[in-house]
Amino acid sequence: MLTETEIKMKGFEALYEALGDLDVEKFISLLIRDPFDYTKWSKDLWHDKTLTQISKEAMEYQKHLEKK
């Protein structure tokens, strides 16, 4: 199990890899400015997809990352 510090570091690494420096700053700014309910957000995020579809897309994305 990761410590809170390790989770934060991995989260920032993922954000920087996905968004780049400038957009990470914007993302963090948005989170601070517009607090939201993560549980509600995550339910709405994939409301039109099945668990199988989400899993398949996640596996395809992981394969894509491994090719880089």
PEZI-V493414 format. One record per helix or strand of 2 or more residues. SS is the DSSP state (hx for helix, st for strand). FROM is the first residue (numbers start at 1). LEN is the number of residues. If there is no record, write none. Layout:
SS/FROM/LEN
SS/FROM/LEN
This chain:
hx/4/30
hx/38/8
hx/51/17
